[in-house]
Amino acid sequence: MDHLAFWLILPIVWACIHVLTAALGGQKSGSSTLPPGPRTFPIIGNILELGNKPHQDVAKLSKTYGPLMTLKLGSLTTIVISSPDIAKEALQKNDQAFSSRTIPDSIQVFNHPKVSMSWLPTLARWRNLRKLSATKIFAPQQLDATQILRQKKVKELLDHVDQCCSGGEVVDIGRVAFITVLNTISNTFFSMDLAQYSSNLQSQEFQDLIFGIMELLGKSNIVDYFPALRLVDPQGIRQRMKSYFTKLIGIFDGIIKERVQLRVSSEGSKASNNVLDSFLNLTEENNSEFSCDNFKRLLLDLFIAGIDTTSSTVEWALSELIHNPEKMAKARDELKEVLGKDQLVQEVDISKLPFLRAIVKETFRLHPPAPFLIPHKAETNVEMRGFIVPKNAQILVNVWAMGRDSSICTNPNLFMPERFFEQDIDFKGINFELIPFGAGRRICPGLPFANRMVPLMLASLVHFFNWKLADEMNPEDMDMSENETFGLTLHRAKPLRVNPTRV
C-alpha cells in the first residue's frame, strides 16, 4: 500500500480506541482455529507485508504458511487461497457460504453495492440481474446474433493497423485493443462507437476513466482495514471514485436520454437489435422492477469489468508471442493451414485452431485479468482443512499464484501453450487449475463474450501482420514485468508498442 499515507494516518488510528479494542479482541477469540499465517503486529496486523504487488507478496507468504492462509489487515481478517483443491472446496462445496462480497470502501458511492450485480448478495435482486444479463446479453443465441458486429469491429482494427503499416506508424496494442473492445460493447448496447482510432481525446478519456476505476478498486485502502476512518476518507479514494462514476454515468445518461427522445419522435417504434432498446422496453412493462438507474449501474459493471480485462489479455498474449518467436511462427502456420493466406478469421474458425486456443489459456494462466478474484465473504463460520474460516472474513483467491505453482504445472514461469495439449483444461469454472473468471454462482457473467472476443482479435492480428518491436528492441530483451501500480487488472509495466508489416 501507500506507506507514506499509512504512516501519516497511523496516529489517527491509534486515537480510535474502539478499533484497538476490536482488533485485540479479534486476535484473542478463536485465533488458534484460524488457518496459519505470519505473525501480526498490534493494530496493523500484516499490512506491512503487502507492497505494490500484493498478489506476489501473498504468493511468497503462502509458500511458507500454506495454500490456506490467514492475514490480519487491520481489523479485517483475510483468508487467502492459493491452490486449486482448496479453491474448489471454497467455490464449489462452500459456494453458498462464500457467495457474498467484501465491499471495498472505494465502491461505496451512489449506493452502488445495493444495485450492482457484482456486489449484491446472491438474493432475489441479484438473481434477476444475472438472469437479465444471461438472457439479454450473454446467451449463446444473443452472441450468435451479434457475431457479425464483432467481425466488423475487428475488421476496423485490421484496417487501422494496415493504415499504420502504410504510414510507418507505431501501434500501441493496448490502446487499439481497448478501442476495439469498447466499440464492440458500445455497439452491442447502443449501436454506436464511443471512440475512434484516429482521435485520441474521447477514447483516451474513456480509457482513463476505466483504468482509474480499476486502479482504485485494487488499491490498498486503509479505510477497508479500519472502518472507523470512513468519514475521513484519508486517501481520497472514495472521492476520486465518485468523480469517475459521475463522468461515466453522465455519458450513459446522455445516450439513454437521446434514445428515449428518438423513440418518442419515431411514433413509439421499439424495434431494434441493440441491448438498450430491449431494456427500455423492459422498463416500460407494467410491474417491471427494472429501472433506468438499474440499467445504468449494470452498464457500469459490464463496461468496467469487460473492456479493460479483455483488451489487456490480448496485449499480454501478443506480447508473449513476440517474446517467443517460435510460438508466433507456430500460431501463424496453424492459421495459414486452416484459413489460407487472405481469409478473414471468423468465430466459427476458432474451434479449428487448437494451438491458438492453447495460447489464450496459457495467457490466462500467466497473466490472469485479475490476479485476485473479486473478494468473497464468509456468511457463516466454515470448517476447511481442519481450520475455521470465520464469519465475515474476506476470502481472496490468488489465481495468479495458482498459475505459477510448480506443483501444478511444470516450468510455470515459461510461456508454453503446448502444456494444454497434454491435459484437457479449460477456463470456464470447471477446472480449478485455471479459473481467471472465477467459478460457482459468482463466476464472471461476461466469460462467454471474452471467450469469443479474445481469440478472434488475437488470431486476426497474428494472421495478417508481422510485428517488430519499436526502437529496434530484440524480442528477448522485452520487459515482461507487471505495472508497479497495482489495480484490479494486471497491466504490462510498459505498453506494447510495435511496428506492423503485412504478412
Kinemage of the C-alpha trace (Angstrom):
@kinemage 1
@onewidth
@group {chain A} dominant
@subgroup {mainchain}
@vectorlist {calphas} color= white
{ca met a 1} P 0.000 0.000 0.000
{ca asp a 2} L 0.966 3.691 0.023
{ca his a 3} L 3.289 3.510 3.048
{ca leu a 4} L 3.730 7.295 3.355
{ca ala a 5} L -0.029 7.753 3.636
{ca phe a 6} L -0.179 4.905 6.106
{ca trp a 7} L 2.366 6.423 8.470
{ca leu a 8} L 0.656 9.804 8.260
{ca ile a 9} L -2.680 8.239 9.138
{ca leu a 10} L -1.423 5.878 11.835
{ca pro a 11} L -1.764 8.423 14.700
{ca ile a 12} L -5.449 8.787 13.839
{ca val a 13} L -5.807 5.031 14.006
{ca trp a 14} L -4.193 4.925 17.423
{ca ala a 15} L -6.695 7.532 18.578
{ca cys a 16} L -9.566 5.212 17.629
{ca ile a 17} L -9.741 3.268 20.883
{ca his a 18} L -12.675 1.129 19.796
{ca val a 19} L -10.687 -0.051 16.776
{ca leu a 20} L -7.841 -1.050 19.093
{ca thr a 21} L -10.210 -2.951 21.315
{ca ala a 22} L -11.856 -4.738 18.396
{ca ala a 23} L -8.528 -5.675 16.859
{ca leu a 24} L -7.026 -7.064 20.065
{ca gly a 25} L -10.253 -8.826 20.944
{ca gly a 26} L -10.378 -10.399 17.487
{ca gln a 27} L -6.873 -11.767 17.907
{ca lys a 28} L -7.798 -13.467 21.159
{ca ser a 29} L -11.062 -15.073 20.114
{ca gly a 30} L -10.647 -18.354 18.266
{ca ser a 31} L -7.277 -17.411 16.767
{ca ser a 32} L -5.951 -20.944 17.301
{ca thr a 33} L -8.549 -22.324 14.871
{ca leu a 34} L -7.692 -19.938 12.048
{ca pro a 35} L -5.506 -21.162 9.188
{ca pro a 36} L -1.802 -20.408 9.754
{ca gly a 37} L -0.298 -17.083 8.819
{ca pro a 38} L 2.547 -14.697 9.572
{ca arg a 39} L 2.899 -13.094 12.997
{ca thr a 40} L 0.776 -9.973 13.365
{ca phe a 41} L 1.696 -6.562 14.742
{ca pro a 42} L -0.692 -4.858 17.159
{ca ile a 43} L -3.332 -2.758 15.433
{ca ile a 44} L -1.953 -3.039 11.896
{ca gly a 45} L -1.699 -6.815 11.690
{ca asn a 46} L 0.083 -7.840 8.453
{ca ile a 47} L -0.471 -4.649 6.476
{ca leu a 48} L 3.261 -4.011 6.101
{ca glu a 49} L 3.705 -7.443 4.499
{ca leu a 50} L 1.965 -6.133 1.374
{ca gly a 51} L 3.753 -3.875 -1.098
{ca asn a 52} L 2.923 -2.580 -4.580
{ca lys a 53} L 2.305 -6.107 -5.900
{ca pro a 54} L 0.260 -7.798 -3.178
{ca his a 55} L -0.524 -10.866 -5.303
{ca gln a 56} L 3.201 -11.619 -5.472
{ca asp a 57} L 3.771 -10.809 -1.785
{ca val a 58} L 0.920 -13.083 -0.744
{ca ala a 59} L 2.179 -15.843 -3.061
{ca lys a 60} L 5.567 -15.768 -1.309
{ca leu a 61} L 3.918 -15.901 2.119
{ca ser a 62} L 1.783 -18.854 1.025
{ca lys a 63} L 4.928 -20.858 0.273
{ca thr a 64} L 5.761 -20.589 3.976
{ca tyr a 65} L 2.320 -20.798 5.569
{ca gly a 66} L 0.452 -22.928 3.080
{ca pro a 67} L -2.275 -22.582 0.426
{ca leu a 68} L -4.886 -21.773 3.084
{ca met a 69} L -3.507 -18.810 4.995
{ca thr a 70} L -4.700 -16.084 7.358
{ca leu a 71} L -3.707 -12.443 7.129
{ca lys a 72} L -4.843 -9.743 9.549
{ca leu a 73} L -5.221 -6.459 7.693
{ca gly a 74} L -6.060 -4.065 10.482
{ca ser a 75} L -9.453 -5.224 11.735
{ca leu a 76} L -10.148 -7.249 8.585
{ca thr a 77} L -9.483 -10.996 8.789
{ca thr a 78} L -8.470 -12.214 5.334
{ca ile a 79} L -8.234 -15.845 4.252
{ca val a 80} L -6.004 -16.399 1.212
{ca ile a 81} L -6.489 -19.446 -1.020
{ca ser a 82} L -3.637 -20.418 -3.330
{ca ser a 83} L -4.364 -23.944 -4.564
{ca pro a 84} L -6.936 -25.434 -6.984
{ca asp a 85} L -8.131 -28.061 -4.494
{ca ile a 86} L -8.904 -25.513 -1.793
{ca ala a 87} L -10.388 -23.101 -4.349
{ca lys a 88} L -12.716 -25.898 -5.462
{ca glu a 89} L -13.720 -26.563 -1.863
{ca ala a 90} L -14.432 -22.862 -1.334
{ca leu a 91} L -16.178 -22.016 -4.620
{ca gln a 92} L -17.983 -25.275 -5.224
{ca lys a 93} L -18.570 -27.173 -1.966
{ca asn a 94} L -18.976 -23.972 0.104
{ca asp a 95} L -20.299 -21.827 -2.730
{ca gln a 96} L -23.358 -20.658 -0.815
{ca ala a 97} L -21.486 -19.824 2.403
{ca phe a 98} L -18.862 -17.808 0.465
{ca ser a 99} L -21.188 -16.239 -2.115
{ca ser a 100} L -21.309 -12.745 -0.588
{ca arg a 101} L -18.803 -9.984 -1.238
{ca thr a 102} L -16.471 -7.981 0.926
{ca ile a 103} L -17.397 -4.462 -0.185
{ca pro a 104} L -14.406 -2.119 -0.540
{ca asp a 105} L -14.997 1.432 0.598
{ca ser a 106} L -13.951 2.723 -2.834
{ca ile a 107} L -17.109 1.306 -4.436
{ca gln a 108} L -19.463 2.741 -1.802
{ca val a 109} L -20.506 5.664 -3.986
{ca phe a 110} L -24.100 6.378 -5.034
{ca asn a 111} L -25.102 3.264 -3.027
{ca his a 112} L -23.666 1.227 -5.891
{ca pro a 113} L -23.264 -2.073 -3.982
{ca lys a 114} L -27.024 -2.098 -3.299
{ca val a 115} L -27.889 -2.202 -7.024
{ca ser a 116} L -24.776 -3.734 -8.601
{ca met a 117} L -24.743 -7.309 -9.871
{ca ser a 118} L -21.052 -7.506 -8.980
{ca trp a 119} L -21.549 -6.616 -5.302
{ca leu a 120} L -25.108 -7.557 -4.322
{ca pro a 121} L -25.668 -10.591 -2.100
{ca thr a 122} L -26.974 -13.590 -4.036
{ca leu a 123} L -30.631 -12.907 -3.265
{ca ala a 124} L -33.648 -12.072 -5.436
{ca arg a 125} L -32.367 -8.788 -6.935
{ca trp a 126} L -29.005 -10.330 -7.810
{ca arg a 127} L -30.710 -13.363 -9.384
{ca asn a 128} L -32.873 -11.091 -11.520
{ca leu a 129} L -29.874 -9.135 -12.771
{ca arg a 130} L -27.939 -12.319 -13.532
{ca lys a 131} L -30.924 -13.682 -15.433
{ca leu a 132} L -31.283 -10.477 -17.424
{ca ser a 133} L -27.612 -10.350 -18.369
{ca ala a 134} L -27.612 -14.053 -19.215
{ca thr a 135} L -30.703 -13.917 -21.431
{ca lys a 136} L -30.436 -10.430 -22.968
{ca ile a 137} L -26.674 -10.122 -23.444
{ca phe a 138} L -24.566 -13.255 -22.994
{ca ala a 139} L -26.900 -16.076 -24.042
{ca pro a 140} L -25.417 -18.158 -26.904
{ca gln a 141} L -28.201 -17.143 -29.276
{ca gln a 142} L -27.666 -13.461 -28.429
{ca leu a 143} L -23.925 -13.745 -29.028
{ca asp a 144} L -24.525 -15.646 -32.253
{ca ala a 145} L -26.798 -12.813 -33.407
{ca thr a 146} L -24.066 -10.202 -32.779
{ca gln a 147} L -21.066 -12.055 -34.184
{ca ile a 148} L -21.265 -10.049 -37.425
{ca leu a 149} L -20.879 -6.911 -35.317
{ca arg a 150} L -17.749 -8.288 -33.620
{ca gln a 151} L -16.374 -9.311 -37.002
{ca lys a 152} L -16.949 -5.761 -38.279
{ca lys a 153} L -15.156 -4.168 -35.321
{ca val a 154} L -12.169 -6.484 -35.663
{ca lys a 155} L -12.043 -5.664 -39.400
{ca glu a 156} L -11.915 -1.959 -38.468
{ca leu a 157} L -8.995 -2.765 -36.165
{ca leu a 158} L -7.186 -4.525 -39.018
{ca asp a 159} L -7.869 -1.600 -41.360
{ca his a 160} L -6.393 0.803 -38.811
{ca val a 161} L -3.280 -1.344 -38.382
{ca asp a 162} L -2.985 -1.571 -42.168
{ca gln a 163} L -3.015 2.234 -42.359
{ca cys a 164} L -0.244 2.297 -39.775
{ca cys a 165} L 1.720 -0.088 -41.982
{ca ser a 166} L 1.389 2.284 -44.942
{ca gly a 167} L 2.369 5.290 -42.846
{ca gly a 168} L 5.164 3.575 -40.928
{ca glu a 169} L 3.409 4.362 -37.638
{ca val a 170} L 3.941 2.602 -34.337
{ca val a 171} L 0.886 0.786 -32.923
{ca asp a 172} L 0.117 0.799 -29.207
{ca ile a 173} L -1.547 -2.608 -28.925
{ca gly a 174} L -3.159 -1.965 -25.548
{ca arg a 175} L -4.770 1.242 -26.805
{ca val a 176} L -6.120 -0.129 -30.113
{ca ala a 177} L -7.339 -3.312 -28.408
{ca phe a 178} L -9.133 -1.168 -25.815
{ca ile a 179} L -10.850 0.897 -28.531
{ca thr a 180} L -11.879 -2.255 -30.402
{ca val a 181} L -13.439 -3.859 -27.329
{ca leu a 182} L -15.030 -0.566 -26.232
{ca asn a 183} L -16.675 -0.038 -29.622
{ca thr a 184} L -17.772 -3.659 -29.811
{ca ile a 185} L -19.529 -3.410 -26.447
{ca ser a 186} L -20.929 0.073 -27.113
{ca asn a 187} L -22.371 -1.090 -30.437
{ca thr a 188} L -23.877 -4.144 -28.764
{ca phe a 189} L -25.586 -1.898 -26.232
{ca phe a 190} L -26.175 1.355 -28.132
{ca ser a 191} L -25.448 0.761 -31.862
{ca met a 192} L -22.753 3.451 -31.761
{ca asp a 193} L -18.996 3.869 -31.411
{ca leu a 194} L -17.652 5.612 -28.326
{ca ala a 195} L -14.091 6.030 -29.611
{ca gln a 196} L -12.077 6.437 -32.794
{ca tyr a 197} L -8.602 5.124 -33.620
{ca ser a 198} L -7.671 8.400 -35.315
{ca ser a 199} L -8.824 10.678 -32.494
{ca asn a 200} L -7.180 10.350 -29.103
{ca leu a 201} L -9.364 12.617 -26.997
{ca gln a 202} L -12.611 10.731 -26.448
{ca ser a 203} L -11.050 7.259 -26.464
{ca gln a 204} L -8.280 8.399 -24.110
{ca glu a 205} L -10.829 9.916 -21.728
{ca phe a 206} L -12.827 6.700 -21.609
{ca gln a 207} L -9.667 4.642 -21.172
{ca asp a 208} L -8.510 6.901 -18.347
{ca leu a 209} L -11.885 6.513 -16.621
{ca ile a 210} L -11.847 2.720 -16.820
{ca phe a 211} L -8.170 2.443 -15.822
{ca gly a 212} L -8.763 4.843 -12.936
{ca ile a 213} L -11.684 2.826 -11.592
{ca met a 214} L -9.806 -0.474 -11.887
{ca glu a 215} L -6.775 1.015 -10.134
{ca leu a 216} L -8.846 2.362 -7.244
{ca leu a 217} L -10.676 -0.955 -6.871
{ca gly a 218} L -7.351 -2.746 -6.459
{ca lys a 219} L -5.589 -0.066 -4.438
{ca ser a 220} L -4.856 -0.783 -0.788
{ca asn a 221} L -7.219 1.477 1.174
{ca ile a 222} L -6.672 1.980 4.890
{ca val a 223} L -10.403 2.588 5.341
{ca asp a 224} L -11.054 -1.071 4.457
{ca tyr a 225} L -8.765 -2.094 7.314
{ca phe a 226} L -10.031 0.479 9.820
{ca pro a 227} L -13.728 1.220 9.088
{ca ala a 228} L -13.796 3.964 11.736
{ca leu a 229} L -11.952 6.139 9.204
{ca arg a 230} L -14.728 6.018 6.607
{ca leu a 231} L -15.980 9.509 7.447
{ca val a 232} L -12.485 10.874 6.816
{ca asp a 233} L -11.618 9.057 3.540
{ca pro a 234} L -7.953 9.853 4.328
{ca gln a 235} L -6.516 8.724 0.959
{ca gly a 236} L -9.306 10.391 -1.021
{ca ile a 237} L -10.052 7.133 -2.828
{ca arg a 238} L -13.833 7.259 -2.470
{ca gln a 239} L -13.920 10.868 -3.639
{ca arg a 240} L -11.905 10.047 -6.762
{ca met a 241} L -14.127 7.044 -7.467
{ca lys a 242} L -17.190 9.286 -7.161
{ca ser a 243} L -15.697 11.571 -9.805
{ca tyr a 244} L -15.090 8.662 -12.192
{ca phe a 245} L -18.574 7.249 -11.636
{ca thr a 246} L -20.169 10.654 -12.181
{ca lys a 247} L -18.460 11.016 -15.560
{ca leu a 248} L -19.354 7.501 -16.730
{ca ile a 249} L -22.955 7.748 -15.587
{ca gly a 250} L -23.148 11.132 -17.329
{ca ile a 251} L -22.083 9.501 -20.606
{ca phe a 252} L -24.698 6.769 -20.221
{ca asp a 253} L -27.345 9.318 -19.192
{ca gly a 254} L -26.826 11.299 -22.370
{ca ile a 255} L -27.079 8.215 -24.585
{ca ile a 256} L -30.223 6.942 -22.852
{ca lys a 257} L -31.994 10.315 -22.963
{ca glu a 258} L -31.212 10.688 -26.656
{ca arg a 259} L -32.570 7.200 -27.353
{ca val a 260} L -35.773 7.842 -25.366
{ca gln a 261} L -36.378 11.058 -27.332
{ca leu a 262} L -35.774 9.185 -30.593
{ca arg a 263} L -38.286 6.502 -29.631
{ca val a 264} L -40.892 9.179 -28.874
{ca ser a 265} L -40.269 11.023 -32.142
{ca ser a 266} L -40.407 7.749 -34.101
{ca glu a 267} L -44.051 7.228 -33.125
{ca gly a 268} L -43.216 4.762 -30.395
{ca ser a 269} L -41.114 2.452 -32.558
{ca lys a 270} L -39.303 -0.043 -30.349
{ca ala a 271} L -37.760 -2.303 -32.980
{ca ser a 272} L -34.012 -2.535 -32.558
{ca asn a 273} L -31.307 -5.136 -32.304
{ca asn a 274} L -29.346 -3.445 -29.517
{ca val a 275} L -29.495 -4.053 -25.793
{ca leu a 276} L -30.549 -0.511 -24.836
{ca asp a 277} L -33.891 -0.752 -26.646
{ca ser a 278} L -34.540 -4.187 -25.163
{ca phe a 279} L -34.025 -2.809 -21.663
{ca leu a 280} L -36.097 0.302 -22.351
{ca asn a 281} L -38.883 -1.989 -23.482
{ca leu a 282} L -38.484 -3.908 -20.250
{ca thr a 283} L -38.647 -0.800 -18.063
{ca glu a 284} L -41.895 0.237 -19.773
{ca glu a 285} L -43.643 -3.017 -18.908
{ca asn a 286} L -46.237 -2.956 -16.161
{ca asn a 287} L -44.940 -4.041 -12.767
{ca ser a 288} L -41.363 -4.022 -14.007
{ca glu a 289} L -38.856 -3.940 -11.157
{ca phe a 290} L -36.121 -2.810 -13.540
{ca ser a 291} L -35.475 0.943 -13.830
{ca cys a 292} L -33.201 3.101 -15.955
{ca asp a 293} L -30.986 3.577 -12.917
{ca asn a 294} L -30.673 -0.197 -12.630
{ca phe a 295} L -29.662 -0.306 -16.279
{ca lys a 296} L -27.019 2.402 -15.855
{ca arg a 297} L -25.499 0.515 -12.911
{ca leu a 298} L -25.470 -2.671 -14.980
{ca leu a 299} L -23.707 -0.744 -17.739
{ca leu a 300} L -21.130 0.441 -15.205
{ca asp a 301} L -20.411 -3.126 -14.121
{ca leu a 302} L -20.192 -4.545 -17.637
{ca phe a 303} L -18.120 -1.722 -19.141
{ca ile a 304} L -15.742 -1.601 -16.182
{ca ala a 305} L -15.280 -5.364 -15.961
{ca gly a 306} L -15.368 -6.253 -19.631
{ca ile a 307} L -13.296 -3.744 -21.571
{ca asp a 308} L -10.042 -3.476 -19.637
{ca thr a 309} L -9.752 -7.183 -18.836
{ca thr a 310} L -10.378 -8.280 -22.438
{ca ser a 311} L -8.041 -5.759 -24.063
{ca ser a 312} L -5.241 -6.348 -21.551
{ca thr a 313} L -5.429 -10.108 -22.223
{ca val a 314} L -4.967 -9.503 -25.954
{ca glu a 315} L -1.986 -7.245 -25.214
{ca trp a 316} L -0.376 -9.843 -22.917
{ca ala a 317} L -0.981 -12.653 -25.431
{ca leu a 318} L 0.581 -10.774 -28.346
{ca ser a 319} L 3.462 -9.707 -26.068
{ca glu a 320} L 4.183 -13.337 -25.215
{ca leu a 321} L 4.089 -14.348 -28.883
{ca ile a 322} L 6.504 -11.583 -29.862
{ca his a 323} L 8.714 -12.524 -26.911
{ca asn a 324} L 8.651 -16.154 -28.087
{ca pro a 325} L 9.059 -16.005 -31.906
{ca glu a 326} L 8.859 -19.789 -32.331
{ca lys a 327} L 5.370 -19.761 -30.777
{ca met a 328} L 4.362 -16.902 -33.072
{ca ala a 329} L 5.564 -18.890 -36.106
{ca lys a 330} L 3.644 -21.966 -34.970
{ca ala a 331} L 0.454 -19.946 -34.464
{ca arg a 332} L 0.800 -18.300 -37.868
{ca asp a 333} L 1.409 -21.648 -39.582
{ca glu a 334} L -1.743 -23.048 -37.990
{ca leu a 335} L -3.786 -20.063 -39.163
{ca lys a 336} L -2.415 -20.305 -42.694
{ca glu a 337} L -3.133 -24.027 -42.861
{ca val a 338} L -6.731 -23.629 -41.703
{ca leu a 339} L -7.647 -20.335 -43.404
{ca gly a 340} L -5.265 -19.852 -46.276
{ca lys a 341} L -3.440 -16.557 -46.728
{ca asp a 342} L -6.093 -13.826 -47.016
{ca gln a 343} L -9.193 -15.315 -45.396
{ca leu a 344} L -10.595 -13.248 -42.515
{ca val a 345} L -10.786 -15.060 -39.201
{ca gln a 346} L -14.333 -15.794 -38.077
{ca glu a 347} L -15.578 -17.031 -34.742
{ca val a 348} L -16.526 -20.378 -36.228
{ca asp a 349} L -12.851 -20.885 -37.166
{ca ile a 350} L -11.586 -20.737 -33.580
{ca ser a 351} L -12.634 -24.334 -32.878
{ca lys a 352} L -10.291 -25.430 -35.694
{ca leu a 353} L -7.287 -23.655 -34.128
{ca pro a 354} L -6.153 -25.747 -31.120
{ca phe a 355} L -2.783 -24.024 -30.762
{ca leu a 356} L -4.384 -20.578 -30.762
{ca arg a 357} L -6.838 -21.699 -28.075
{ca ala a 358} L -3.897 -23.052 -26.071
{ca ile a 359} L -2.188 -19.650 -26.380
{ca val a 360} L -5.249 -17.965 -24.877
{ca lys a 361} L -5.328 -20.455 -21.987
{ca glu a 362} L -1.606 -20.028 -21.349
{ca thr a 363} L -2.048 -16.249 -21.305
{ca phe a 364} L -4.846 -16.562 -18.751
{ca arg a 365} L -2.572 -18.811 -16.666
{ca leu a 366} L 0.434 -16.478 -16.658
{ca his a 367} L -1.444 -13.174 -16.802
{ca pro a 368} L -4.958 -13.595 -15.357
{ca pro a 369} L -7.049 -10.463 -15.950
{ca ala a 370} L -7.421 -10.064 -12.171
{ca pro a 371} L -4.674 -11.645 -10.003
{ca phe a 372} L -7.154 -11.970 -7.133
{ca leu a 373} L -10.745 -12.893 -7.826
{ca ile a 374} L -13.151 -10.212 -6.599
{ca pro a 375} L -13.171 -10.787 -2.815
{ca his a 376} L -15.710 -13.218 -1.395
{ca lys a 377} L -17.055 -13.021 2.149
{ca ala a 378} L -17.896 -15.790 4.614
{ca glu a 379} L -21.546 -15.625 5.673
{ca thr a 380} L -21.012 -18.182 8.454
{ca asn a 381} L -18.153 -19.984 10.161
{ca val a 382} L -16.926 -22.655 7.737
{ca glu a 383} L -14.609 -25.567 8.530
{ca met a 384} L -11.916 -26.157 5.912
{ca arg a 385} L -8.933 -28.490 6.187
{ca gly a 386} L -9.230 -28.647 9.971
{ca phe a 387} L -9.372 -24.853 10.356
{ca ile a 388} L -12.198 -22.353 10.738
{ca val a 389} L -12.845 -19.651 8.191
{ca pro a 390} L -14.684 -17.187 10.453
{ca lys a 391} L -17.910 -15.390 9.654
{ca asn a 392} L -17.340 -12.028 7.889
{ca ala a 393} L -13.800 -12.992 6.821
{ca gln a 394} L -12.654 -11.748 3.434
{ca ile a 395} L -11.797 -14.608 1.049
{ca leu a 396} L -9.088 -13.912 -1.542
{ca val a 397} L -8.404 -16.492 -4.257
{ca asn a 398} L -4.928 -15.849 -5.673
{ca val a 399} L -5.323 -17.174 -9.217
{ca trp a 400} L -2.010 -15.566 -10.180
{ca ala a 401} L -0.192 -17.727 -7.610
{ca met a 402} L -2.057 -20.858 -8.697
{ca gly a 403} L -0.990 -20.307 -12.291
{ca arg a 404} L 2.679 -20.106 -11.317
{ca asp a 405} L 2.776 -23.015 -8.867
{ca ser a 406} L 5.375 -25.618 -9.869
{ca ser a 407} L 3.366 -28.337 -8.136
{ca ile a 408} L 0.523 -27.675 -10.570
{ca cys a 409} L 2.424 -27.205 -13.843
{ca thr a 410} L 5.987 -27.819 -14.999
{ca asn a 411} L 8.207 -24.790 -15.632
{ca pro a 412} L 5.413 -22.450 -14.567
{ca asn a 413} L 7.205 -19.218 -15.490
{ca leu a 414} L 7.703 -20.269 -19.110
{ca phe a 415} L 5.187 -19.493 -21.840
{ca met a 416} L 4.348 -22.989 -23.086
{ca pro a 417} L 0.909 -23.253 -24.760
{ca glu a 418} L 1.703 -26.869 -25.612
{ca arg a 419} L 1.132 -27.822 -21.977
{ca phe a 420} L -2.625 -27.642 -22.678
{ca phe a 421} L -2.309 -30.388 -25.289
{ca glu a 422} L -1.279 -32.773 -22.511
{ca gln a 423} L -4.413 -32.285 -20.399
{ca asp a 424} L -7.933 -31.146 -21.154
{ca ile a 425} L -8.223 -27.977 -19.070
{ca asp a 426} L -10.498 -25.047 -19.809
{ca phe a 427} L -11.159 -21.726 -18.073
{ca lys a 428} L -14.950 -21.923 -17.718
{ca gly a 429} L -15.087 -22.640 -13.988
{ca ile a 430} L -14.896 -26.433 -14.029
{ca asn a 431} L -11.117 -26.976 -13.974
{ca phe a 432} L -9.895 -25.135 -10.881
{ca glu a 433} L -6.293 -25.115 -12.108
{ca leu a 434} L -7.417 -22.295 -14.417
{ca ile a 435} L -10.193 -20.028 -13.125
{ca pro a 436} L -9.376 -16.478 -14.320
{ca phe a 437} L -13.129 -15.758 -14.416
{ca gly a 438} L -13.868 -17.394 -11.074
{ca ala a 439} L -16.254 -20.300 -10.521
{ca gly a 440} L -19.562 -21.127 -8.922
{ca arg a 441} L -22.509 -18.771 -8.794
{ca arg a 442} L -20.193 -15.736 -8.767
{ca ile a 443} L -18.422 -16.693 -11.994
{ca cys a 444} L -17.963 -13.670 -14.277
{ca pro a 445} L -21.103 -13.268 -16.423
{ca gly a 446} L -19.012 -11.835 -19.274
{ca leu a 447} L -16.995 -15.039 -19.773
{ca pro a 448} L -18.899 -16.038 -22.957
{ca phe a 449} L -18.096 -12.651 -24.528
{ca ala a 450} L -14.393 -12.837 -23.636
{ca asn a 451} L -14.261 -16.433 -24.886
{ca arg a 452} L -15.236 -15.157 -28.324
{ca met a 453} L -13.562 -11.755 -28.451
{ca val a 454} L -10.045 -12.556 -27.206
{ca pro a 455} L -9.214 -15.366 -29.658
{ca leu a 456} L -10.879 -13.522 -32.556
{ca met a 457} L -8.798 -10.371 -32.040
{ca leu a 458} L -5.578 -12.256 -31.361
{ca ala a 459} L -5.928 -14.608 -34.317
{ca ser a 460} L -6.673 -11.702 -36.666
{ca leu a 461} L -3.636 -9.681 -35.538
{ca val a 462} L -1.322 -12.696 -35.855
{ca his a 463} L -2.722 -13.853 -39.207
{ca phe a 464} L -2.333 -10.619 -41.153
{ca phe a 465} L 0.692 -8.829 -39.683
{ca asn a 466} L 4.272 -9.334 -38.653
{ca trp a 467} L 5.198 -7.425 -35.519
{ca lys a 468} L 8.515 -5.765 -34.816
{ca leu a 469} L 9.219 -4.020 -31.548
{ca ala a 470} L 9.608 -0.254 -31.666
{ca asp a 471} L 13.036 1.271 -31.008
{ca glu a 472} L 14.789 -1.699 -32.640
{ca met a 473} L 14.431 -3.789 -29.475
{ca asn a 474} L 15.067 -7.534 -29.719
{ca pro a 475} L 12.287 -9.897 -28.576
{ca glu a 476} L 14.499 -11.459 -25.908
{ca asp a 477} L 15.083 -8.005 -24.373
{ca met a 478} L 11.379 -7.248 -23.834
{ca asp a 479} L 10.284 -6.079 -20.403
{ca met a 480} L 7.602 -8.618 -19.477
{ca ser a 481} L 7.099 -7.325 -15.945
{ca glu a 482} L 3.825 -6.060 -14.490
{ca asn a 483} L 2.894 -2.467 -13.807
{ca glu a 484} L 4.090 -1.175 -10.438
{ca thr a 485} L 0.685 0.444 -9.913
{ca phe a 486} L -1.490 -2.407 -8.724
{ca gly a 487} L -5.114 -2.447 -9.792
{ca leu a 488} L -7.910 -4.923 -10.214
{ca thr a 489} L -6.452 -5.734 -13.657
{ca leu a 490} L -2.786 -6.532 -14.312
{ca his a 491} L -1.167 -4.391 -16.991
{ca arg a 492} L 2.257 -4.526 -18.552
{ca ala a 493} L 4.912 -2.301 -16.985
{ca lys a 494} L 5.473 -0.801 -20.437
{ca pro a 495} L 2.832 -0.598 -23.192
{ca leu a 496} L 3.401 -2.922 -26.140
{ca arg a 497} L 4.443 -0.572 -28.953
{ca val a 498} L 5.175 -2.288 -32.246
{ca asn a 499} L 5.758 -1.638 -35.937
{ca pro a 500} L 3.456 -3.828 -38.072
{ca thr a 501} L 4.172 -5.100 -41.565
{ca arg a 502} L 1.814 -7.097 -43.746
{ca val a 503} L 2.378 -10.839 -43.805
